[in-house]
Amino acid sequence: MSGSKSPGCRLYLVTPPAFDPKPFADRLAEALDAGDVACVQLRLKDVSDDALRHAIDALRPVVQSRDVSFLINDRPDLAVAHGCDGAHVGQDDTNAASARKILGDLTLGITCHNSREMAFEAGEAGTDYVAFGAFFPTKTKDAPIVASADILQWWSELMELPCVAIGGIDATNCGPLVQAGADFLAVVGAVWNHPEGPAAGVRAMNTAIARG
């Protein structure tokens, strides 16, 4: 991922809330081999640093060997220390300016919910993309429905900085977000909980993105 817009919308894959890294690495490889994925975000909450390092070591080679960006949630320090491509931070995590300083030239993404002000501040802090959401109900995290497609359209018409849509997105509801100008769709359950497996989930999302 980079800080300049690329044509079209792409899939941004977030890991499940909990998993065993070694067997999950095989599921991740299956997903990535099924179709276009722009990046993978490792998102593990309330685990030890050792558990995070173990997950990074298990997953990073799988992702990077396929020329896909590997980002870690919340922890720019571990991203730098363990060869990741960048980090994504929320409003309650490391502040954007500090994260930018830690990451150097690596990718930085910032959660902006449904706030135009937060998005502008993130851009000024040197982020490489802003993330808006949640757009739909989600079981992955305790997130209210706080965003509408209007903010994606507003941002994409005004700014060159890419935007990510996140929150309850799947192949049945993503069309309006693609049409509104989302550069990336971040998904969890749409891939990992797909009844036919993660590869089918990636194929379904890419088909839906192409349809717009």
N, CA and C atoms as a LAMMPS dump frame, in Angstrom:
ITEM: TIMESTEP
0
ITEM: NUMBER OF ATOMS
636
ITEM: BOX BOUNDS ff ff ff
-5.0000000000000000e+02 5.0000000000000000e+02
-5.0000000000000000e+02 5.0000000000000000e+02
-5.0000000000000000e+02 5.0000000000000000e+02
ITEM: ATOMS id mol type element x y z
1 1 1 N 0.851 -1.193 0
2 1 2 C 0 0 0
3 1 3 C 0.882 1.236 0
4 2 1 N 0.349 2.317 -0.549
5 2 2 C 1.115 3.559 -0.573
6 2 3 C 0.175 4.719 -0.315
7 3 1 N 0.777 5.902 -0.214
8 3 2 C -0.015 7.077 0.083
9 3 3 C -0.617 7.755 -1.129
10 4 1 N -0.521 7.15 -2.291
11 4 2 C -1.139 7.748 -3.476
12 4 3 C -2.196 6.801 -4.021
13 5 1 N -3.217 7.385 -4.603
14 5 2 C -4.339 6.58 -5.086
15 5 3 C -3.914 5.709 -6.261
16 6 1 N -4.476 4.505 -6.31
17 6 2 C -4.322 3.636 -7.465
18 6 3 C -5.712 3.365 -8.015
19 7 1 N -5.797 3.033 -9.306
20 7 2 C -7.113 2.827 -9.892
21 7 3 C -7.853 1.662 -9.247
22 8 1 N -9.163 1.825 -9.099
23 8 2 C -9.984 0.735 -8.614
24 8 3 C -9.926 0.551 -7.116
25 9 1 N -10.715 -0.418 -6.658
26 9 2 C -10.83 -0.738 -5.242
27 9 3 C -10.246 -2.131 -5.022
28 10 1 N -9.554 -2.311 -3.901
29 10 2 C -8.905 -3.596 -3.628
30 10 3 C -9.265 -4.11 -2.234
31 11 1 N -8.992 -5.376 -2.023
32 11 2 C -9.332 -6.046 -0.777
33 11 3 C -8.225 -5.861 0.259
34 12 1 N -8.644 -5.546 1.475
35 12 2 C -7.752 -5.331 2.618
36 12 3 C -8.181 -6.363 3.661
37 13 1 N -7.342 -7.345 3.913
38 13 2 C -7.727 -8.483 4.734
39 13 3 C -7.214 -8.32 6.167
40 14 1 N -8.122 -8.44 7.131
41 14 2 C -7.776 -8.343 8.552
42 14 3 C -7.913 -9.731 9.175
43 15 1 N -6.975 -10.093 10.035
44 15 2 C -7.026 -11.418 10.651
45 15 3 C -8.206 -11.521 11.618
46 16 1 N -8.631 -12.74 11.935
47 16 2 C -9.694 -12.922 12.931
48 16 3 C -9.222 -12.444 14.31
49 17 1 N -10.164 -12.262 15.236
50 17 2 C -9.809 -11.765 16.569
51 17 3 C -8.905 -12.706 17.359
52 18 1 N -8.964 -14.012 17.076
53 18 2 C -8.124 -14.98 17.775
54 18 3 C -7.854 -16.166 16.852
55 19 1 N -6.642 -16.691 16.921
56 19 2 C -6.292 -17.845 16.092
57 19 3 C -4.98 -18.439 16.588
58 20 1 N -4.739 -19.692 16.184
59 20 2 C -3.469 -20.361 16.446
60 20 3 C -2.572 -20.092 15.233
61 21 1 N -1.468 -19.359 15.407
62 21 2 C -0.705 -18.863 14.255
63 21 3 C -0.272 -19.913 13.24
64 22 1 N 0.235 -21.064 13.696
65 22 2 C 0.787 -22.008 12.719
66 22 3 C -0.27 -22.577 11.773
67 23 1 N -1.392 -23.156 12.271
68 23 2 C -2.416 -23.626 11.328
69 23 3 C -3.087 -22.483 10.565
70 24 1 N -3.195 -21.304 11.209
71 24 2 C -3.816 -20.186 10.511
72 24 3 C -2.977 -19.733 9.323
73 25 1 N -1.675 -19.888 9.416
74 25 2 C -0.807 -19.498 8.293
75 25 3 C -1.2 -20.234 7.011
76 26 1 N -1.615 -21.495 7.146
77 26 2 C -2.049 -22.257 5.966
78 26 3 C -3.354 -21.702 5.404
79 27 1 N -4.271 -21.317 6.291
80 27 2 C -5.538 -20.714 5.835
81 27 3 C -5.264 -19.372 5.162
82 28 1 N -4.319 -18.622 5.707
83 28 2 C -3.973 -17.334 5.126
84 28 3 C -3.387 -17.514 3.73
85 29 1 N -2.498 -18.481 3.581
86 29 2 C -1.923 -18.752 2.262
87 29 3 C -3.015 -19.111 1.256
88 30 1 N -3.962 -19.925 1.696
89 30 2 C -5.087 -20.313 0.836
90 30 3 C -5.875 -19.087 0.387
91 31 1 N -6.119 -18.166 1.319
92 31 2 C -6.866 -16.951 0.984
93 31 3 C -6.093 -16.087 -0.003
94 32 1 N -4.814 -15.888 0.254
95 32 2 C -4.021 -14.996 -0.592
96 32 3 C -3.826 -15.566 -1.996
97 33 1 N -3.801 -16.882 -2.115
98 33 2 C -3.612 -17.503 -3.424
99 33 3 C -4.893 -17.518 -4.251
100 34 1 N -6.007 -17.095 -3.644
101 34 2 C -7.302 -17.188 -4.328
102 34 3 C -7.636 -15.948 -5.162
103 35 1 N -6.906 -14.861 -4.967
104 35 2 C -7.227 -13.641 -5.721
105 35 3 C -6.511 -12.43 -5.171
106 36 1 N -6.806 -11.275 -5.738
107 36 2 C -6.108 -10.046 -5.384
108 36 3 C -6.389 -9.619 -3.946
109 37 1 N -5.324 -9.417 -3.179
110 37 2 C -5.397 -8.857 -1.832
111 37 3 C -4.293 -7.808 -1.726
112 38 1 N -4.649 -6.604 -1.314
113 38 2 C -3.67 -5.522 -1.243
114 38 3 C -2.784 -5.641 -0.019
115 39 1 N -3.381 -5.991 1.119
116 39 2 C -2.6 -6.086 2.339
117 39 3 C -3.305 -6.961 3.35
118 40 1 N -2.54 -7.391 4.342
119 40 2 C -3.065 -8.148 5.474
120 40 3 C -2.698 -7.387 6.741
121 41 1 N -3.697 -7.159 7.581
122 41 2 C -3.448 -6.539 8.885
123 41 3 C -3.569 -7.592 9.98
124 42 1 N -2.494 -7.745 10.74
125 42 2 C -2.527 -8.608 11.91
126 42 3 C -3.156 -7.831 13.052
127 43 1 N -4.325 -8.315 13.499
128 43 2 C -5.052 -7.618 14.556
129 43 3 C -5.358 -8.591 15.678
130 44 1 N -4.542 -8.536 16.731
131 44 2 C -4.742 -9.363 17.911
132 44 3 C -4.784 -8.454 19.123
133 45 1 N -5.893 -8.448 19.814
134 45 2 C -6.07 -7.603 20.99
135 45 3 C -5.841 -8.416 22.265
136 46 1 N -5.349 -7.729 23.29
137 46 2 C -5.226 -8.323 24.622
138 46 3 C -4.379 -9.597 24.639
139 47 1 N -3.286 -9.584 23.884
140 47 2 C -2.333 -10.691 23.933
141 47 3 C -0.965 -10.135 24.312
142 48 1 N -0.083 -10.993 24.734
143 48 2 C 1.251 -10.563 25.152
144 48 3 C 2.107 -10.195 23.936
145 49 1 N 3.172 -9.462 24.197
146 49 2 C 4.11 -9.142 23.118
147 49 3 C 4.704 -10.41 22.525
148 50 1 N 4.957 -11.41 23.36
149 50 2 C 5.503 -12.666 22.844
150 50 3 C 4.519 -13.34 21.893
151 51 1 N 3.238 -13.286 22.226
152 51 2 C 2.225 -13.872 21.341
153 51 3 C 2.159 -13.114 20.016
154 52 1 N 2.271 -11.788 20.093
155 52 2 C 2.285 -10.993 18.868
156 52 3 C 3.496 -11.324 18.008
157 53 1 N 4.658 -11.428 18.643
158 53 2 C 5.878 -11.758 17.891
159 53 3 C 5.755 -13.128 17.233
160 54 1 N 5.179 -14.068 17.951
161 54 2 C 4.986 -15.418 17.404
162 54 3 C 4.069 -15.368 16.179
163 55 1 N 2.99 -14.588 16.279
164 55 2 C 2.069 -14.458 15.145
165 55 3 C 2.74 -13.769 13.958
166 56 1 N 3.516 -12.727 14.24
167 56 2 C 4.242 -12.04 13.16
168 56 3 C 5.179 -13.008 12.448
169 57 1 N 5.939 -13.76 13.227
170 57 2 C 6.908 -14.688 12.638
171 57 3 C 6.234 -15.757 11.789
172 58 1 N 5.026 -16.161 12.185
173 58 2 C 4.307 -17.199 11.45
174 58 3 C 3.667 -16.671 10.169
175 59 1 N 3.172 -15.426 10.222
176 59 2 C 2.358 -14.918 9.111
177 59 3 C 3.112 -14.022 8.132
178 60 1 N 4.05 -13.254 8.628
179 60 2 C 4.716 -12.269 7.766
180 60 3 C 5.337 -12.894 6.512
181 61 1 N 6.074 -14.018 6.63
182 61 2 C 6.649 -14.596 5.411
183 61 3 C 5.595 -15.052 4.406
184 62 1 N 4.472 -15.555 4.9
185 62 2 C 3.387 -15.996 4.022
186 62 3 C 2.861 -14.824 3.2
187 63 1 N 2.712 -13.685 3.856
188 63 2 C 2.146 -12.502 3.207
189 63 3 C 3.168 -11.853 2.266
190 64 1 N 4.342 -11.564 2.778
191 64 2 C 5.324 -10.824 1.993
192 64 3 C 5.867 -11.619 0.812
193 65 1 N 5.893 -12.937 0.918
194 65 2 C 6.373 -13.755 -0.197
195 65 3 C 5.423 -13.689 -1.389
196 66 1 N 4.212 -13.201 -1.149
197 66 2 C 3.224 -13.044 -2.22
198 66 3 C 3.078 -11.59 -2.65
199 67 1 N 4.056 -10.761 -2.29
200 67 2 C 4.058 -9.331 -2.64
201 67 3 C 2.82 -8.614 -2.117
202 68 1 N 2.368 -9.027 -0.943
203 68 2 C 1.255 -8.384 -0.26
204 68 3 C 1.821 -7.676 0.967
205 69 1 N 1.319 -6.479 1.26
206 69 2 C 1.805 -5.724 2.42
207 69 3 C 1.313 -6.362 3.719
208 70 1 N 2.196 -6.388 4.718
209 70 2 C 1.854 -6.957 6.012
210 70 3 C 1.928 -5.862 7.067
211 71 1 N 0.752 -5.509 7.619
212 71 2 C 0.648 -4.452 8.624
213 71 3 C 0.262 -5.062 9.966
214 72 1 N 0.636 -4.38 11.048
215 72 2 C 0.243 -4.822 12.378
216 72 3 C -0.577 -3.738 13.044
217 73 1 N -1.622 -4.154 13.748
218 73 2 C -2.506 -3.21 14.415
219 73 3 C -1.878 -2.713 15.717
220 74 1 N -1.969 -1.431 15.944
221 74 2 C -1.634 -0.779 17.223
222 74 3 C -0.143 -0.594 17.512
223 75 1 N 0.717 -1.446 16.97
224 75 2 C 2.082 -1.514 17.469
225 75 3 C 3.13 -1.15 16.409
226 76 1 N 3.306 0.132 16.123
227 76 2 C 4.348 0.519 15.168
228 76 3 C 5.741 0.084 15.6
229 77 1 N 5.97 -0.004 16.911
230 77 2 C 7.294 -0.425 17.381
231 77 3 C 7.598 -1.859 16.961
232 78 1 N 6.623 -2.757 17.115
233 78 2 C 6.837 -4.141 16.701
234 78 3 C 6.881 -4.27 15.181
235 79 1 N 6.155 -3.41 14.494
236 79 2 C 6.207 -3.432 13.029
237 79 3 C 7.627 -3.182 12.543
238 80 1 N 8.277 -2.201 13.132
239 80 2 C 9.65 -1.869 12.745
240 80 3 C 10.611 -2.979 13.162
241 81 1 N 10.447 -3.458 14.38
242 81 2 C 11.389 -4.43 14.934
243 81 3 C 11.331 -5.786 14.234
244 82 1 N 10.191 -6.111 13.625
245 82 2 C 10.015 -7.454 13.089
246 82 3 C 9.733 -7.487 11.585
247 83 1 N 10.159 -6.456 10.88
248 83 2 C 10.15 -6.505 9.427
249 83 3 C 8.804 -6.395 8.758
250 84 1 N 7.817 -5.821 9.452
251 84 2 C 6.505 -5.618 8.828
252 84 3 C 6.569 -4.423 7.865
253 85 1 N 5.523 -4.275 7.068
254 85 2 C 5.487 -3.182 6.093
255 85 3 C 4.87 -1.906 6.653
256 86 1 N 4.317 -1.988 7.86
257 86 2 C 3.729 -0.804 8.453
258 86 3 C 2.788 -1.164 9.581
259 87 1 N 2.009 -0.165 10.017
260 87 2 C 1.094 -0.361 11.139
261 87 3 C -0.176 0.438 10.932
262 88 1 N -1.239 -0.044 11.562
263 88 2 C -2.507 0.685 11.595
264 88 3 C -2.793 1.037 13.043
265 89 1 N -3.098 2.296 13.314
266 89 2 C -3.367 2.714 14.693
267 89 3 C -4.75 3.34 14.793
268 90 1 N -5.399 3.097 15.931
269 90 2 C -6.704 3.68 16.202
270 90 3 C -6.575 4.983 16.945
271 91 1 N -7.694 5.623 17.188
272 91 2 C -7.69 6.903 17.882
273 91 3 C -7.259 6.766 19.34
274 92 1 N -7.382 5.577 19.911
275 92 2 C -6.999 5.358 21.305
276 92 3 C -5.629 4.701 21.434
277 93 1 N -4.942 4.53 20.309
278 93 2 C -3.634 3.895 20.328
279 93 3 C -2.548 4.977 20.233
280 94 1 N -1.364 4.595 19.784
281 94 2 C -0.288 5.558 19.562
282 94 3 C -0.776 6.701 18.684
283 95 1 N -0.487 7.953 19.067
284 95 2 C -0.985 9.055 18.229
285 95 3 C -0.25 9.079 16.895
286 96 1 N -0.888 9.705 15.924
287 96 2 C -0.411 9.632 14.544
288 96 3 C 1.006 10.176 14.386
289 97 1 N 1.299 11.289 15.039
290 97 2 C 2.622 11.89 14.896
291 97 3 C 3.706 10.97 15.458
292 98 1 N 3.429 10.367 16.612
293 98 2 C 4.396 9.444 17.211
294 98 3 C 4.565 8.198 16.343
295 99 1 N 3.446 7.679 15.841
296 99 2 C 3.508 6.492 14.994
297 99 3 C 4.306 6.774 13.728
298 100 1 N 4.102 7.962 13.155
299 100 2 C 4.85 8.328 11.949
300 100 3 C 6.346 8.374 12.22
301 101 1 N 6.715 8.922 13.37
302 101 2 C 8.129 9.018 13.731
303 101 3 C 8.737 7.632 13.915
304 102 1 N 7.997 6.727 14.555
305 102 2 C 8.491 5.368 14.783
306 102 3 C 8.632 4.609 13.47
307 103 1 N 7.636 4.748 12.598
308 103 2 C 7.592 3.952 11.367
309 103 3 C 8.529 4.45 10.277
310 104 1 N 8.913 5.712 10.322
311 104 2 C 9.748 6.239 9.247
312 104 3 C 9.011 6.179 7.919
313 105 1 N 9.583 5.469 6.949
314 105 2 C 8.976 5.392 5.615
315 105 3 C 7.966 4.254 5.475
316 106 1 N 7.756 3.487 6.533
317 106 2 C 6.796 2.389 6.445
318 106 3 C 5.365 2.919 6.408
319 107 1 N 4.423 2.068 5.994
320 107 2 C 3.027 2.461 5.841
321 107 3 C 2.364 2.73 7.19
322 108 1 N 1.619 3.831 7.246
323 108 2 C 0.838 4.183 8.434
324 108 3 C -0.609 4.409 8.034
325 109 1 N -1.519 3.689 8.702
326 109 2 C -2.949 3.902 8.516
327 109 3 C -3.582 4.341 9.819
328 110 1 N -4.617 5.182 9.729
329 110 2 C -5.263 5.748 10.909
330 110 3 C -6.77 5.532 10.846
331 111 1 N -7.353 5.073 11.954
332 111 2 C -8.807 4.969 12.074
333 111 3 C -9.407 6.362 12.281
334 112 1 N -10.412 6.703 11.479
335 112 2 C -11.037 8.03 11.569
336 112 3 C -12.55 7.96 11.782
337 113 1 N -13.099 6.757 11.984
338 113 2 C -14.531 6.568 12.234
339 113 3 C -15.372 7.257 11.161
340 114 1 N -16.152 8.263 11.536
341 114 2 C -16.944 9.012 10.554
342 114 3 C -16.613 10.493 10.655
343 115 1 N -15.35 10.782 11.043
344 115 2 C -14.956 12.156 11.335
345 115 3 C -14.098 12.756 10.233
346 116 1 N -14.621 13.804 9.618
347 116 2 C -13.832 14.514 8.617
348 116 3 C -12.64 15.211 9.273
349 117 1 N -12.854 15.719 10.487
350 117 2 C -11.766 16.395 11.193
351 117 3 C -10.621 15.427 11.492
352 118 1 N -10.958 14.229 11.99
353 118 2 C -9.921 13.235 12.259
354 118 3 C -9.162 12.875 10.99
355 119 1 N -9.889 12.773 9.874
356 119 2 C -9.25 12.407 8.615
357 119 3 C -8.274 13.488 8.156
358 120 1 N -8.675 14.74 8.276
359 120 2 C -7.769 15.834 7.917
360 120 3 C -6.528 15.825 8.808
361 121 1 N -6.739 15.631 10.107
362 121 2 C -5.614 15.609 11.043
363 121 3 C -4.674 14.447 10.731
364 122 1 N -5.243 13.304 10.365
365 122 2 C -4.422 12.15 10.008
366 122 3 C -3.583 12.444 8.763
367 123 1 N -4.213 13.082 7.789
368 123 2 C -3.48 13.448 6.589
369 123 3 C -2.334 14.393 6.882
370 124 1 N -2.589 15.354 7.748
371 124 2 C -1.554 16.318 8.104
372 124 3 C -0.412 15.672 8.888
373 125 1 N -0.72 14.584 9.593
374 125 2 C 0.296 13.886 10.381
375 125 3 C 1.162 12.957 9.533
376 126 1 N 0.813 12.849 8.253
377 126 2 C 1.632 12.046 7.354
378 126 3 C 1.193 10.607 7.203
379 127 1 N -0.092 10.327 7.455
380 127 2 C -0.585 8.971 7.27
381 127 3 C -0.612 8.601 5.789
382 128 1 N -0.583 7.298 5.509
383 128 2 C -0.626 6.819 4.123
384 128 3 C -2.026 6.457 3.678
385 129 1 N -2.931 6.253 4.634
386 129 2 C -4.343 6.063 4.304
387 129 3 C -5.171 6.346 5.546
388 130 1 N -6.436 6.674 5.334
389 130 2 C -7.384 6.856 6.43
390 130 3 C -8.445 5.77 6.324
391 131 1 N -8.952 5.328 7.475
392 131 2 C -9.97 4.273 7.504
393 131 3 C -11.25 4.809 8.126
394 132 1 N -12.353 4.634 7.42
395 132 2 C -13.661 5.06 7.899
396 132 3 C -14.519 3.831 8.215
397 133 1 N -15.402 3.939 9.219
398 133 2 C -16.302 2.853 9.561
399 133 3 C -16.656 2.907 11.045
400 134 1 N -17.539 2.049 11.51
401 134 2 C -18.079 0.896 10.805
402 134 3 C -19.275 1.3 9.937
403 135 1 N -19.391 0.613 8.796
404 135 2 C -20.481 0.906 7.877
405 135 3 C -21.694 0.011 8.102
406 136 1 N -21.466 -1.193 8.608
407 136 2 C -22.536 -2.153 8.84
408 136 3 C -22.309 -2.826 10.197
409 137 1 N -23.322 -3.495 10.741
410 137 2 C -23.125 -4.217 11.997
411 137 3 C -21.989 -5.232 11.874
412 138 1 N -21.196 -5.352 12.92
413 138 2 C -20.067 -6.27 12.896
414 138 3 C -19.936 -6.982 14.232
415 139 1 N -19.604 -8.264 14.173
416 139 2 C -19.381 -9.053 15.393
417 139 3 C -17.913 -9.067 15.787
418 140 1 N -17.056 -8.521 14.925
419 140 2 C -15.621 -8.596 15.164
420 140 3 C -15.185 -7.714 16.32
421 141 1 N -15.808 -6.551 16.44
422 141 2 C -15.447 -5.651 17.532
423 141 3 C -16.679 -4.864 17.951
424 142 1 N -16.606 -4.241 19.089
425 142 2 C -17.73 -3.457 19.601
426 142 3 C -17.732 -2.099 18.913
427 143 1 N -18.311 -2.053 17.717
428 143 2 C -18.28 -0.822 16.922
429 143 3 C -19.688 -0.452 16.498
430 144 1 N -20.16 0.717 16.846
431 144 2 C -21.471 1.152 16.379
432 144 3 C -21.424 1.472 14.888
433 145 1 N -22.618 1.52 14.288
434 145 2 C -22.668 1.955 12.887
435 145 3 C -22.498 3.471 12.892
436 146 1 N -21.318 3.932 12.517
437 146 2 C -21.039 5.362 12.645
438 146 3 C -20.733 6.032 11.31
439 147 1 N -20.681 5.267 10.241
440 147 2 C -20.271 5.859 8.965
441 147 3 C -21.273 5.549 7.86
442 148 1 N -21.36 6.466 6.914
443 148 2 C -22.177 6.243 5.721
444 148 3 C -21.288 6.431 4.5
445 149 1 N -21.766 5.939 3.371
446 149 2 C -20.976 6.016 2.149
447 149 3 C -20.682 7.457 1.749
448 150 1 N -21.453 8.401 2.252
449 150 2 C -21.23 9.809 1.897
450 150 3 C -19.825 10.272 2.229
451 151 1 N -19.276 9.789 3.351
452 151 2 C -17.949 10.266 3.744
453 151 3 C -16.875 9.741 2.793
454 152 1 N -17.085 8.558 2.241
455 152 2 C -16.146 8.025 1.256
456 152 3 C -16.161 8.863 -0.017
457 153 1 N -17.366 9.213 -0.449
458 153 2 C -17.482 10.033 -1.66
459 153 3 C -16.862 11.405 -1.447
460 154 1 N -17.164 12.004 -0.303
461 154 2 C -16.595 13.319 0.027
462 154 3 C -15.075 13.267 0.025
463 155 1 N -14.519 12.263 0.697
464 155 2 C -13.064 12.173 0.809
465 155 3 C -12.416 11.905 -0.546
466 156 1 N -12.972 10.975 -1.294
467 156 2 C -12.341 10.597 -2.567
468 156 3 C -12.395 11.714 -3.592
469 157 1 N -13.416 12.555 -3.496
470 157 2 C -13.509 13.689 -4.432
471 157 3 C -12.568 14.82 -4.037
472 158 1 N -12.255 14.893 -2.743
473 158 2 C -11.486 16.02 -2.222
474 158 3 C -9.998 15.72 -2.105
475 159 1 N -9.655 14.48 -1.771
476 159 2 C -8.287 14.145 -1.398
477 159 3 C -7.709 13.035 -2.271
478 160 1 N -6.39 13.083 -2.445
479 160 2 C -5.684 12.01 -3.15
480 160 3 C -5.34 10.855 -2.214
481 161 1 N -5.296 11.126 -0.908
482 161 2 C -4.923 10.103 0.058
483 161 3 C -5.952 8.97 0.047
484 162 1 N -5.507 7.722 -0.061
485 162 2 C -6.452 6.603 -0.131
486 162 3 C -7.301 6.467 1.13
487 163 1 N -8.497 5.885 0.96
488 163 2 C -9.372 5.627 2.099
489 163 3 C -9.789 4.164 2.12
490 164 1 N -9.904 3.646 3.339
491 164 2 C -10.305 2.266 3.588
492 164 3 C -11.678 2.286 4.253
493 165 1 N -12.571 1.437 3.782
494 165 2 C -13.873 1.251 4.431
495 165 3 C -13.813 -0.03 5.241
496 166 1 N -14.342 0.015 6.482
497 166 2 C -14.286 -1.149 7.36
498 166 3 C -15.574 -1.257 8.176
499 167 1 N -15.901 -2.492 8.562
500 167 2 C -17.029 -2.688 9.471
501 167 3 C -18.194 -3.425 8.849
502 168 1 N -18.247 -4.744 9.043
503 168 2 C -19.389 -5.529 8.591
504 168 3 C -19.522 -5.662 7.088
505 169 1 N -18.45 -5.433 6.358
506 169 2 C -18.506 -5.446 4.895
507 169 3 C -18.421 -6.876 4.371
508 170 1 N -19.289 -7.2 3.412
509 170 2 C -19.213 -8.5 2.753
510 170 3 C -19.596 -8.351 1.287
511 171 1 N -19.654 -9.484 0.592
512 171 2 C -19.891 -9.443 -0.856
513 171 3 C -21.293 -8.973 -1.207
514 172 1 N -22.222 -9.015 -0.253
515 172 2 C -23.599 -8.633 -0.55
516 172 3 C -23.867 -7.137 -0.342
517 173 1 N -23.006 -6.458 0.428
518 173 2 C -23.316 -5.064 0.76
519 173 3 C -22.25 -4.055 0.352
520 174 1 N -21.167 -4.53 -0.279
521 174 2 C -20.031 -3.637 -0.527
522 174 3 C -20.203 -2.72 -1.729
523 175 1 N -21.159 -3.017 -2.61
524 175 2 C -21.311 -2.247 -3.843
525 175 3 C -21.366 -0.741 -3.654
526 176 1 N -22.231 -0.231 -2.762
527 176 2 C -22.315 1.216 -2.575
528 176 3 C -21.005 1.842 -2.089
529 177 1 N -20.197 1.093 -1.343
530 177 2 C -18.922 1.622 -0.848
531 177 3 C -17.903 1.723 -1.985
532 178 1 N -17.923 0.734 -2.86
533 178 2 C -17.052 0.787 -4.041
534 178 3 C -17.457 1.969 -4.916
535 179 1 N -18.748 2.11 -5.142
536 179 2 C -19.242 3.197 -5.988
537 179 3 C -18.954 4.565 -5.383
538 180 1 N -18.926 4.637 -4.055
539 180 2 C -18.685 5.917 -3.381
540 180 3 C -17.222 6.336 -3.423
541 181 1 N -16.336 5.392 -3.773
542 181 2 C -14.937 5.78 -3.924
543 181 3 C -13.964 5.151 -2.957
544 182 1 N -14.371 4.115 -2.21
545 182 2 C -13.425 3.44 -1.319
546 182 3 C -12.276 2.867 -2.137
547 183 1 N -11.057 3.092 -1.678
548 183 2 C -9.884 2.533 -2.353
549 183 3 C -9.616 1.103 -1.895
550 184 1 N -10.007 0.803 -0.657
551 184 2 C -9.83 -0.532 -0.093
552 184 3 C -11.049 -0.887 0.746
553 185 1 N -11.406 -2.174 0.743
554 185 2 C -12.452 -2.688 1.621
555 185 3 C -11.801 -3.631 2.615
556 186 1 N -11.866 -3.284 3.9
557 186 2 C -11.296 -4.123 4.944
558 186 3 C -12.341 -5.121 5.42
559 187 1 N -11.991 -6.396 5.401
560 187 2 C -12.947 -7.438 5.78
561 187 3 C -12.308 -8.438 6.731
562 188 1 N -13.145 -9.04 7.546
563 188 2 C -12.726 -10.112 8.448
564 188 3 C -13.63 -11.321 8.186
565 189 1 N -14.863 -11.252 8.712
566 189 2 C -15.786 -12.372 8.613
567 189 3 C -16.133 -12.777 7.195
568 190 1 N -16.156 -11.815 6.274
569 190 2 C -16.524 -12.122 4.887
570 190 3 C -15.586 -13.16 4.269
571 191 1 N -14.373 -13.223 4.765
572 191 2 C -13.4 -14.21 4.272
573 191 3 C -13.265 -15.386 5.235
574 192 1 N -12.967 -15.095 6.503
575 192 2 C -12.651 -16.184 7.447
576 192 3 C -13.879 -16.991 7.85
577 193 1 N -15.066 -16.409 7.766
578 193 2 C -16.291 -17.133 8.127
579 193 3 C -17.085 -17.587 6.906
580 194 1 N -16.497 -17.475 5.734
581 194 2 C -17.222 -17.893 4.531
582 194 3 C -17.506 -19.398 4.609
583 195 1 N -18.74 -19.803 4.32
584 195 2 C -19.102 -21.222 4.486
585 195 3 C -18.286 -22.179 3.624
586 196 1 N -17.724 -21.675 2.538
587 196 2 C -16.928 -22.536 1.656
588 196 3 C -15.43 -22.339 1.859
589 197 1 N -15.054 -21.6 2.899
590 197 2 C -13.642 -21.418 3.205
591 197 3 C -13.11 -20.067 2.768
592 198 1 N -11.9 -19.711 3.251
593 198 2 C -11.351 -18.38 2.995
594 198 3 C -11.056 -18.092 1.523
595 199 1 N -10.652 -19.108 0.756
596 199 2 C -10.388 -18.866 -0.664
597 199 3 C -11.67 -18.431 -1.371
598 200 1 N -12.768 -19.112 -1.052
599 200 2 C -14.058 -18.731 -1.638
600 200 3 C -14.463 -17.338 -1.184
601 201 1 N -14.129 -16.987 0.054
602 201 2 C -14.428 -15.647 0.554
603 201 3 C -13.691 -14.569 -0.217
604 202 1 N -12.42 -14.793 -0.496
605 202 2 C -11.645 -13.824 -1.278
606 202 3 C -12.197 -13.712 -2.695
607 203 1 N -12.519 -14.855 -3.306
608 203 2 C -13.07 -14.808 -4.672
609 203 3 C -14.391 -14.058 -4.703
610 204 1 N -15.238 -14.306 -3.71
611 204 2 C -16.541 -13.634 -3.666
612 204 3 C -16.377 -12.124 -3.507
613 205 1 N -15.443 -11.71 -2.646
614 205 2 C -15.223 -10.277 -2.449
615 205 3 C -14.68 -9.63 -3.708
616 206 1 N -13.716 -10.264 -4.366
617 206 2 C -13.16 -9.673 -5.578
618 206 3 C -14.178 -9.593 -6.709
619 207 1 N -15.045 -10.587 -6.786
620 207 2 C -16.126 -10.548 -7.775
621 207 3 C -17.071 -9.382 -7.487
622 208 1 N -17.412 -9.211 -6.21
623 208 2 C -18.316 -8.115 -5.826
624 208 3 C -17.669 -6.756 -6.056
625 209 1 N -16.382 -6.632 -5.769
626 209 2 C -15.676 -5.372 -6.008
627 209 3 C -15.667 -5.044 -7.487
628 210 1 N -15.423 -6.047 -8.319
629 210 2 C -15.383 -5.825 -9.771
630 210 3 C -16.745 -5.379 -10.302
631 211 1 N -17.804 -5.914 -9.694
632 211 2 C -19.153 -5.508 -10.104
633 211 3 C -19.45 -4.079 -9.66
634 212 1 N -18.842 -3.694 -8.535
635 212 2 C -19.093 -2.353 -7.992
636 212 3 C -20.51 -2.206 -7.506
